Amino acid sequence: MPIIELNDVSKLYGFGEATTLALDEITLSVDSGEFIAFMGPSGCGKSTLMHIIGMLDRPTHGEYILHNRHVARLSPNQAAKIRRDTIGFIFQSYNLVARMTVIENVALPLVYKGMSLTKRLEKASYILERVGLQSREYFLPAHLSGGQVQCAAIARALVNDPKLIIADEPTGNLDSAGSRLVMELLSEVHRMGNTVIFVTHNPELTRYANRVIYMRDGEIIADEQTAIGSVASGALRSMYAIPKKTEEDDLAGVSAIMKAIPQASIKNATKHKHRKPVKSRRRQNKHHQKARV
Amino acid sequence: MASLTKGDIKTAFKTLRRNKFRSLLTMLGVIIGVASVVTVVSIGEGVKQQVNDQTEHLGKDLITIRPGQLLAQSVTSELSQSSLLGNIGTVGSLSDQDINTVSKTPGVSSVVPLSLVTGDVSSNETSRPYNALVIGTNSQLPDILRQSLEFGVFFSDDPSDLNKVVIGSHVAQILYSENVPLGQTLTILGQQFVVEGIFNQFQTAPLSVDVDFNNAVFIPYSAAEQITNNNSPIYEILARPQQTDQTSLVASNLRNSLLAAHGGQHNFTVLEQSQTLDVTDNILSLLTDLIGGVAAVALLVGGIGIMNVMLVSITERMHEIGIRKAVGATNRQILSQFIIEAAVLSVSGGFVGIMLSLVVDICLRIFTSLAPSVDWQVITLAFIVSVGVGILFGTVPALQAARKDPIEALRNE
């Protein structure tokens, strides 16, 4: 049974001439218990789609049915309650409140449920134990590693026992060890029967998913079922599609430039160099700076 | 919900502590506003109480007759505030004839004139003349003022007592640097007097229209006329009715007979004690209104300060607001969080303001003759006002925070 149904969902930004189409009539159905990876180039609308599925944003057109309820046109307060009770959202930039301790951050969604302080801390502590951060409960987020902070953010997403976990590039700011930690955790969350949707740029991480959806220019261009543990074929193609740069390529590039510039101008440049070495050195420096920029 | 509010208050105090200096500056407006309101009201209350005590002491049946039209006397003898300030300095005097008229009015038992002698007082011991208040009066003064003498006796109306003088306690200290200068002499306008008695300390009420008798030198009325060549203006005649319950009747009798004696001219004022109270009340309420207005402006400025700081705080914490909304905070929950924060700021200011006003009151009691009385009603009012200021001026920034779109708010790092 699908828990998420999107029918012709579009999202437009701006007005008049400056209108941008972020999502173009997306139709998607997600069954309970799926582990979905969204892939696609930057700016293809993945995050916008995650925000709409996570009820942080509303579609401009189309309908969104979550748990058999039409939610596309709910008021901000009703949306807030659904976010609080049924959805756990994980951000690329963690989004923990910097001046609150880890346990306070994790307990934050429970605050808005009206739970008492003792119960909140109990629950948060239990969840933190499950993500392996019990010893860091009273640390500030700034005192943890990136992977640990993201684990805390996952703990916060799980604290209300939501059935749907949405992660927008959860490993985007993490090194490989941190990424592994976070993905293992998400996959454990999935094994417990939750639906997990995540966005990634890393084809390797599609191993964790059982369905991979590819997007481009606000549209879904491919939807592939895969076995957990193997990299999706579409993702593999994208891996190989990335042009590899070798020393030879660099040299080839240089010779191409040499060919393109007429010989006379090279000679002039050499003369110039001999006459005013200081200035030319400055110019070289400028080139370096530009290259760095 | 209760735990949420408690949490919000805790968070608010945390925020307040994190930006101590900023919080203090923000609270300053409220502190000044509340402190001035509480101080002014308590001074007013204190003065009223002091005047009341004095009136109680003098007795409700004391009738005062003054020259000039201090109050617009209508048929109902109600007080008109507008005439109060305009006429308070009216110069004029009553005459010997008025004393006669007063004493002949039916129902009057005792009459005491108070005439003013202008001239320095000097004792033999101090060469420097002292600018004391010299009052010519008669032997019934201690009775009518219900004031006893600490030492000695009051002079009689007998001509043999013409060179006797009774002095207020401050005068004794200043002229002779001793408490009991009985038998000492002092000179007024070239005439020597012998100190016959010293009054007990008179109760003084600040802001009252009465003069301070502790600084006065009392000489017999005839002596005053003598040394000034009949040029000592009577600034007040005190009278008491035979029966206390007939005070109002006697007062109106006095008004009528004086009016007849003055040929229908309203150039005098007959005041009962209750009216004297009213005069003080009027002056006080005018002052209280005035300073209350200033305090209200201070509170307004304080409120605007709170609003400004809340706006800054909300801009700074936009990301946090985004996070809170993303994890399920409703608009109302964000709204209440920031309103509570503003209220905590202003209530803390109010609390400090109340404390400050208590300190000011204590200082006033120590260093001046004022005895401010702080009652719980004023404190409660100040507290409510400061909560109100916080809520009033915190609402606009809080609404801004609450209405923020979560995605937009999260973009603010």
Interface residues (C-beta under 8 A of the other chain):
Chain A: H51 L56 D57 P76 N77 A80 K81 R83 R84 D85 F89 F91 S93 N95 L96 V97 R99 L108 P109 V111 Y112 K113 G114 M115 S116 L117 R156 N160
Chain B: M1 S3 L4 K6 G7 R18 H319 E320 G322 I323 R324 K325 A326 V327 G328 A329 T330 N331 R332 Q333 D405 P406 I407 L410 E413
